Amino acid sequence: MKKKLSLILFVLMISLGSYSQVSFEASGQTNVAVGEQFMIRFISNQQGTNFIGPYFKGLSVLTGPNISTNSSYSNINGKMSQSMSIIYTYYLRADKEGDFTIPPAKITIDGKDYETKELTVHVSKQPVQNNTGASGNQGDDVQDGLTQIKENDLFIRATIDKKNPYIGEQVILTYKIYTKVPIAQIGINKLSSFQGFWSKNLLNPQEAFRQSNETINGVEYVTAELRKFALFPQKSGTLTIDAMELECIAQIRQANKRRSANSLLDSFFDDPFFGGTQNVKKILSSNPINLEVKQLPATNKPIDFSGAVGSFTLSGTINSNEVKTNDAITFKLTISGKGNLELIDRLNVNFPSDFEVYEPKITNNLNTSLTDGVSGSRTFEYLLIPRNPGDFVIEPLTLSYFDIQKQSYQVLQTPAFNIKVEKGADYKSGVVASGLSQEAIKYIGTDILHIKTGKFPLSKINYYFFSTFAFVLWFVIPFVLFLAFILFWKKQSKKLSNQSLMRHKRATKVARRSLKNAQAYLGTDNTGAFYNEISQALWGYISDKFNIPKSELSKDTVEEKFQTRKVKEKTTKQFIETLNNCDFARFAPGDPASTMEKIYNEALEIISKIEGELK
């Protein structure tokens, strides 16, 4: 009877209570040291919409805004009151010394716009003890979680589906969080660089974490996959996947210890449901993983084997078998299947010498699965221009790969393609090519010369042109031009054969092309494609500029190459931070448009800066 009465009183008091005045304020540390991570929070006492966070000029945003809600109830002198706080939290890092102003945040509550006051953060070189924030309701403090949470209450674990793969064989890596307590925020501080691996992300950053329940040693946990990658080892031996580090805020519920003046309600409000929550900061690290990567078998290894591992099919198509000279022919080769498709970049196609062949356009149509990893197709599209008429053959192309299921090498082959080329309207007149050897090339003139009439130019007797200086010039100049042409041709051939030099020269052009593609996604919801283009621009630029294989790309390699080429340390740090910001922005909530614009400008600026320092 007492419990029913207390429940009725509680409902009546809440419904008759007056609405509290709207409050929207900022809080956080205002004195920090260089390199220190800290929080800035914007707190509203009522539910709002259209929250717009400020631009943190001079400060690095690690994650945010992370949204949490706190509710509390109190019974003081028989008067019931309820309070609620909606907290928008940013985790920041101070990178340089100085005073930085954080502009107001904005929010709409009941159709009316509100904004916080400005905050000024002082960043000093030395660590500071002052952790007080700005005016306003502080909400629940974030406490150090080393003692409040047991180790087996909250942890992350890294697992792989195979420990002894072959070189090039796909390995699926999963980072999973296990918790018995509520979690408000998750921010990743460090990811492995996957040294010695080629990696592909399998999780869509636009999707929320998928939760499930899992029982370990009789204890039930709520779990979620945080990251999932398809890894392809590029060398044999022992390879290590470094630990992932993240920071999260766990919410620990506490029972309400207050006693009301009305003892009738004490038992009701002593229920833990009506207690407050304590935000506990916890830094978690996954377990590092060692793999023993095996060499591919040497027995029956094809001569043309280039490292393809998986299960594939090969097909070839041509848009026309009968064309005229100087007409374009499109020749496509498509590799489909499951495995390290993106690492197949060399196809030895023998085209007829009478064809002008352009660099192939490579198109990837890849699918990622949480269970099967990477599959799809990779298409090489060649543009061919036949310059002479005749009957030509594109010889069959072979592709060898190691089949994991069959544990043996397999060879795929396309059919031969016969092409008939006829003379086109723009083919040079007076030139006839017959047969594949093109031996009978003749210039046809006239067979009878008519007698000329009229005045003729006369010359002196015993005057010979070959004894003049003009004759010497006419003889020497063509010879000199011919030698100059030979030297120029050899120099150009050497440049074209030097793949690393060509990649070095094209690095900036290729990076700007990727940035241009990324710019097309600004203002759209396709953030995944945007960040893929930004990553491709940054990593591709470094790979081409310094001739680093994609499998060996890492932040450590970048720092080493920059130091060798005497790139400024400040520029190196800025490039690494741009990479980190790109990774964090993929999964951080908040306003995607402003974040994408910022990341795009950072990428464009750092590539231009590096290019200027390397000249």
GIUR-V505942 format. One record per residue. N is the residue number from 1. SS is DSSP state (2 for helix, 1 for strand, 0 for the rest). PHI is phi in degrees with one decimal (none if undefined). OMEGA is omega in whole degrees, -180 to 180 (none if undefined). Layout:
# GIUR-V505942
n: [N:N]
ss: [SS:SS]
phi: [PHI:PHI]
omega: [OMEGA:OMEGA]
This chain:
# GIUR-V505942
n: [1:2:3:4:5:6:7:8:9:10:11:12:13:14:15:16:17:18:19:20:21:22:23:24:25:26:27:28:29:30:31:32:33:34:35:36:37:38:39:40:41:42:43:44:45:46:47:48:49:50:51:52:53:54:55:56:57:58:59:60:61:62:63:64:65:66:67:68:69:70:71:72:73:74:75:76:77:78:79:80:81:82:83:84:85:86:87:88:89:90:91:92:93:94:95:96:97:98:99:100:101:102:103:104:105:106:107:108:109:110:111:112:113:114:115:116:117:118:119:120:121:122:123:124:125:126:127:128:129:130:131:132:133:134:135:136:137:138:139:140:141:142:143:144:145:146:147:148:149:150:151:152:153:154:155:156:157:158:159:160:161:162:163:164:165:166:167:168:169:170:171:172:173:174:175:176:177:178:179:180:181:182:183:184:185:186:187:188:189:190:191:192:193:194:195:196:197:198:199:200:201:202:203:204:205:206:207:208:209:210:211:212:213:214:215:216:217:218:219:220:221:222:223:224:225:226:227:228:229:230:231:232:233:234:235:236:237:238:239:240:241:242:243:244:245:246:247:248:249:250:251:252:253:254:255:256:257:258:259:260:261:262:263:264:265:266:267:268:269:270:271:272:273:274:275:276:277:278:279:280:281:282:283:284:285:286:287:288:289:290:291:292:293:294:295:296:297:298:299:300:301:302:303:304:305:306:307:308:309:310:311:312:313:314:315:316:317:318:319:320:321:322:323:324:325:326:327:328:329:330:331:332:333:334:335:336:337:338:339:340:341:342:343:344:345:346:347:348:349:350:351:352:353:354:355:356:357:358:359:360:361:362:363:364:365:366:367:368:369:370:371:372:373:374:375:376:377:378:379:380:381:382:383:384:385:386:387:388:389:390:391:392:393:394:395:396:397:398:399:400:401:402:403:404:405:406:407:408:409:410:411:412:413:414:415:416:417:418:419:420:421:422:423:424:425:426:427:428:429:430:431:432:433:434:435:436:437:438:439:440:441:442:443:444:445:446:447:448:449:450:451:452:453:454:455:456:457:458:459:460:461:462:463:464:465:466:467:468:469:470:471:472:473:474:475:476:477:478:479:480:481:482:483:484:485:486:487:488:489:490:491:492:493:494:495:496:497:498:499:500:501:502:503:504:505:506:507:508:509:510:511:512:513:514:515:516:517:518:519:520:521:522:523:524:525:526:527:528:529:530:531:532:533:534:535:536:537:538:539:540:541:542:543:544:545:546:547:548:549:550:551:552:553:554:555:556:557:558:559:560:561:562:563:564:565:566:567:568:569:570:571:572:573:574:575:576:577:578:579:580:581:582:583:584:585:586:587:588:589:590:591:592:593:594:595:596:597:598:599:600:601:602:603:604:605:606:607:608:609:610:611:612:613:614:615]
ss: [0:2:2:2:2:2:2:2:2:2:2:2:2:2:2:2:0:0:0:0:0:0:0:1:1:1:1:1:0:0:1:1:1:0:0:0:1:1:1:1:1:1:1:1:0:0:0:0:1:1:1:1:0:0:0:0:0:0:1:1:1:1:1:1:1:1:1:1:1:1:1:1:1:1:1:1:0:0:1:1:1:1:1:1:1:1:1:1:1:1:1:1:1:1:0:0:0:1:1:1:1:1:0:0:0:1:1:1:1:0:0:1:1:1:1:0:0:0:1:1:1:1:1:1:0:0:0:0:0:0:0:0:0:0:0:0:0:0:0:0:0:1:1:1:0:0:0:0:0:0:0:0:0:1:1:1:1:1:1:1:0:0:0:0:0:1:0:0:0:1:1:1:1:1:1:1:1:1:1:0:0:1:1:1:1:1:1:1:1:1:0:0:0:0:0:0:1:1:1:1:1:0:0:0:0:0:0:0:0:0:1:1:1:1:1:1:0:0:1:1:1:1:1:1:1:1:1:1:1:1:1:1:1:0:0:0:1:1:1:1:1:0:0:0:1:1:1:1:1:1:1:1:1:0:0:0:0:0:0:0:0:0:2:2:2:2:2:2:2:0:0:2:2:2:0:0:1:1:1:1:1:1:1:1:1:0:0:0:1:1:1:1:1:1:0:0:0:0:0:0:0:0:0:0:0:0:0:0:1:1:1:1:1:1:1:1:1:1:0:0:0:1:1:1:0:0:0:1:1:1:1:1:1:1:1:1:1:1:1:0:2:2:2:0:0:0:0:0:0:0:0:0:0:0:1:1:1:0:0:0:1:1:1:1:1:1:1:1:1:0:0:0:1:1:1:1:1:1:1:1:1:1:1:1:1:1:0:0:0:1:1:1:1:1:0:0:0:1:1:1:1:1:1:0:0:0:0:1:1:1:1:1:1:0:0:0:1:1:1:1:1:1:0:0:0:0:0:0:0:0:0:0:0:0:0:0:0:0:0:0:0:0:0:0:0:0:0:0:0:0:0:0:0:0:0:0:0:0:0:0:0:0:0:0:2:2:2:0:2:2:2:2:2:2:2:2:2:2:2:2:2:2:2:2:2:2:2:2:2:2:2:2:2:2:2:2:2:0:2:2:2:2:2:2:2:2:2:2:2:2:2:2:2:2:2:2:2:2:2:2:0:0:0:0:0:0:2:2:2:2:2:2:2:2:2:2:2:2:2:2:2:2:2:2:2:0:0:0:0:2:2:2:0:0:2:2:2:2:2:2:2:2:2:2:0:0:0:0:2:2:2:2:2:2:2:2:2:2:2:2:2:2:2:2:2:2:2:0:0:0:0:2:2:2:2:2:2:2:2:2:2:2:2:2:2:2:2:2:2:2:2:2:2:2:0]
phi: [none:-63.0:-65.8:-64.5:-63.8:-65.9:-66.9:-64.4:-61.0:-61.9:-63.7:-64.6:-67.2:-66.5:-70.0:-90.3:-67.1:-79.0:-73.2:-78.8:-70.6:-68.8:-131.2:-142.4:-136.1:-110.0:-149.2:151.9:-70.4:-112.7:-131.6:-135.7:-105.8:-60.1:88.3:-79.7:-97.8:-150.3:-111.2:-124.7:-123.3:-116.4:-118.1:-119.5:-93.0:-140.2:-67.2:-130.5:-132.6:55.3:-67.6:-124.3:-77.2:-80.6:-92.5:-88.1:-67.6:86.4:-124.1:-91.2:-90.0:-81.3:-162.3:139.3:-80.3:-99.1:-102.8:-137.5:-129.4:-122.4:-125.9:-143.8:-128.3:-143.0:-133.0:-116.2:53.7:79.6:-104.9:-87.6:-140.5:-131.2:-133.5:-139.9:-130.8:-106.2:-114.8:-107.8:-109.5:-115.2:-103.3:-120.5:-133.3:-87.7:-101.7:-147.8:-76.4:141.7:-106.6:-125.3:-97.0:-97.2:-64.6:-65.9:-90.5:-126.9:-155.2:-111.9:-127.6:53.5:80.2:-113.8:-89.6:-129.7:-146.0:-84.0:-83.0:-69.1:-117.9:-113.6:-106.3:-97.3:-109.9:-115.9:-73.1:-91.6:-59.8:-117.1:-99.8:-79.0:-115.8:-75.4:-109.1:-82.5:-67.0:120.3:-67.8:-79.2:71.7:-79.9:-70.7:-91.0:-103.8:-65.4:-96.9:-70.2:-109.1:-77.1:-119.1:-72.8:-61.5:-88.8:-84.7:-153.2:-159.0:-121.4:-137.5:-104.3:-134.9:-129.7:-87.6:-155.2:-106.1:-129.4:-80.8:-84.2:-58.1:85.7:-79.4:-71.6:-124.4:-97.6:-106.6:-126.3:-104.2:-128.9:-101.7:-123.1:-145.5:-113.7:-126.2:-65.6:-123.4:-93.6:-143.4:-136.5:-132.8:-86.7:-90.9:-151.3:-120.2:-63.9:-81.8:55.0:-61.5:91.3:-122.9:-101.5:-119.8:-140.5:-73.4:-103.8:-96.6:-81.3:-65.2:-80.9:-90.6:-73.5:-61.8:-89.7:-95.6:-154.3:-107.2:-143.3:-106.3:-124.9:51.6:82.0:-108.0:-91.6:-123.5:-88.6:-123.7:-155.6:-82.7:-85.9:-143.9:-147.1:-130.3:-98.6:-109.7:-126.0:-63.0:-108.1:-150.7:-88.6:105.1:-87.5:-115.9:-115.1:-97.6:-66.0:-70.4:-91.8:-120.0:-137.5:-123.5:-135.8:-113.3:-94.7:-106.5:-100.5:-80.3:-121.6:-70.6:-76.2:-94.6:-74.4:-118.0:-87.6:-71.2:-98.7:-65.3:-62.9:-95.0:-59.3:-64.5:-70.2:-86.0:-79.5:-61.7:-57.3:-58.6:-94.9:-81.0:-83.3:-121.6:-110.7:-82.1:-117.6:-83.6:-134.3:-103.3:-117.0:-130.3:-82.4:-81.1:-69.6:-127.7:-107.3:-119.0:-103.9:-90.8:-93.3:-69.9:-70.5:-58.2:-84.7:-68.8:59.9:-76.4:-62.9:-65.1:-90.9:-64.9:-120.9:109.4:-71.6:-133.2:148.7:-139.6:-133.5:-128.5:-132.2:-139.8:-134.2:-139.0:-135.4:-78.1:-160.5:-99.0:-130.0:-137.8:-113.1:-56.7:70.6:-84.2:-83.2:-121.2:-104.2:-117.7:-116.2:-121.6:-122.2:-106.8:-123.1:142.8:-126.8:147.9:-84.9:-59.2:-68.0:-92.2:-88.5:-130.9:-128.0:-124.0:-90.2:-101.7:-97.3:-94.4:-59.0:-66.0:-83.1:-101.4:-88.7:-116.0:-100.2:-57.5:-71.8:-89.8:-102.7:-122.9:-103.5:-125.4:-106.6:-120.2:-117.7:-123.6:-66.4:-104.1:-99.2:80.7:-100.9:-148.8:138.4:-145.2:-134.6:-112.5:-108.8:-109.9:-102.0:-105.2:-115.1:-125.1:-74.4:-99.3:-130.5:-75.6:145.1:-104.2:-128.0:-134.3:-90.5:-63.6:-57.6:-99.6:-111.4:-131.1:-104.9:-149.3:-98.0:-88.5:-65.4:-66.2:-86.0:54.8:-155.5:-82.6:-123.2:-123.9:-106.4:-146.1:-90.8:-73.4:-78.1:-118.7:-93.6:-128.4:-104.9:-114.0:-104.8:-66.9:-95.3:-66.2:-94.6:-72.3:-61.4:-75.2:85.8:-115.0:-123.5:-112.9:-124.0:80.4:-70.6:-77.1:55.4:-86.4:-93.0:-110.6:-129.7:-106.0:-98.5:-111.1:-103.8:-98.2:-131.8:-104.6:-78.7:-71.3:-86.1:-122.7:101.0:-77.8:-121.6:-70.3:-107.3:-133.5:-69.0:-71.5:63.4:-105.0:-121.3:-65.5:-67.8:-93.5:-95.4:-67.1:-61.9:-63.0:-60.3:-63.7:-63.4:-84.4:-78.5:-58.0:-59.6:-64.5:-64.3:-62.6:-64.0:-62.5:-63.0:-63.9:-62.3:-62.9:-64.2:-65.1:-65.2:-64.1:-66.4:-63.3:-64.3:-64.4:-66.8:-77.8:-86.5:-62.8:-64.9:-65.7:-64.4:-63.3:-61.2:-71.6:-89.1:-57.4:-66.0:-63.5:-66.2:-64.2:-67.9:-65.2:-66.0:-65.3:-65.5:-63.8:-65.3:-61.9:-66.9:-90.9:-62.1:81.7:-109.8:-90.2:-85.6:-69.1:-59.6:-64.7:-61.1:-70.8:-63.3:-67.7:-63.4:-62.1:-64.1:-65.3:-70.4:-68.5:-64.6:-62.0:-64.7:-61.4:-74.7:-67.4:-110.2:55.7:-103.5:-58.0:-58.7:-69.5:-103.4:-71.7:-160.0:-66.3:-65.3:-64.4:-61.2:-61.4:-64.6:-67.1:-62.7:-65.7:-64.6:-88.7:60.1:-75.1:-57.7:-61.3:-64.5:-66.3:-59.6:-62.5:-63.8:-65.4:-62.7:-65.6:-63.2:-61.6:-63.5:-61.0:-64.8:-65.9:-66.8:-65.1:-57.6:-113.9:-79.8:-74.4:121.4:-79.8:-68.1:-64.2:-67.3:-64.9:-63.1:-61.9:-65.6:-62.6:-61.8:-65.1:-63.0:-64.0:-63.7:-67.3:-71.8:-66.4:-64.2:-66.9:-64.1:-60.7:-67.7:-76.3:-82.5:-74.4]
omega: [180:-178:179:-179:-179:178:179:179:-179:-180:-179:-177:179:-176:-178:-178:179:178:179:-180:-178:177:178:-171:-179:177:179:178:179:176:-178:179:178:-179:-178:174:-177:-177:167:-176:175:-168:177:180:175:180:-180:179:175:176:178:179:-178:172:-175:-178:180:179:180:178:179:176:178:0:173:-170:175:-178:176:177:177:180:179:178:-175:-180:177:-180:-178:175:-180:176:-179:178:172:-171:175:-172:172:171:-174:173:177:-175:-179:-176:177:177:-176:-179:177:-178:180:168:-176:178:177:180:-179:176:-179:-178:178:176:-180:172:177:174:174:-179:177:-180:-179:180:-176:177:-179:-179:-175:179:-178:-177:-179:-179:176:179:-177:-176:178:178:175:-177:175:-171:-177:-176:-175:-177:178:-175:-178:175:-175:-180:175:-176:176:180:176:-177:175:-176:-179:-177:170:171:179:-180:-177:175:-180:-180:-179:171:-174:178:178:-177:172:-179:178:180:-179:-172:175:176:-177:-180:-174:173:176:176:178:179:-179:-179:162:-172:177:180:-177:-179:177:-177:-179:-177:176:178:178:-175:175:177:-179:-179:178:180:177:-180:-178:180:165:-175:175:177:-179:180:178:-176:166:-178:178:-179:-176:177:-178:-180:-179:177:-177:171:-177:-179:171:179:177:178:-180:178:178:-179:-179:-177:-180:179:179:-176:-178:176:-179:176:179:-176:-180:-176:-175:-178:-179:-175:172:176:-179:-180:-177:176:178:176:177:177:-177:179:-178:175:-176:176:177:177:173:-177:174:177:173:-175:-177:172:174:-178:177:-179:178:179:-178:-179:-176:-179:-176:174:179:-179:180:177:-169:168:-177:178:179:179:176:-172:179:178:179:-178:175:-179:179:171:-178:175:177:-179:-176:172:-177:176:-178:176:-176:180:-176:-176:-175:180:177:-176:179:176:-177:180:178:178:177:-177:179:180:170:-172:178:179:-176:170:-176:-179:177:173:-170:175:177:-180:-180:-179:-175:178:-172:175:179:-177:177:-173:175:-177:-178:173:-177:177:176:-177:-179:178:179:176:-174:-179:168:-175:179:177:176:176:179:179:178:-179:-177:-178:-178:-179:-179:178:178:-179:177:-177:175:174:173:180:179:-178:176:-178:177:180:177:-177:-178:177:-174:179:-179:179:-179:176:-180:177:-180:-178:180:-176:-174:177:-173:173:-175:179:178:-175:-180:178:-178:179:180:178:179:-179:180:174:-178:178:-179:176:-179:175:-176:-177:-175:179:-178:178:179:178:180:179:179:180:-175:-174:178:180:178:178:179:178:179:178:179:180:179:-179:178:179:179:179:179:179:-178:180:179:-175:-179:178:180:177:179:-178:-177:-172:-178:-179:-180:-180:-180:176:178:178:177:176:179:-179:-180:-179:178:-180:177:179:-177:-178:179:179:179:-177:174:180:178:179:179:179:-177:-179:180:178:180:-180:-179:-174:-176:178:179:176:-178:-178:-177:-180:174:179:177:179:179:-180:-180:-180:179:180:179:-179:175:172:-177:-180:179:178:178:180:-180:179:179:179:177:176:-180:180:179:180:-179:-176:179:-170:-179:175:179:-178:-175:-176:-179:179:180:179:-180:-180:180:-180:179:-179:180:-178:-174:178:178:-179:179:-180:179:-179:-179:-179:none]
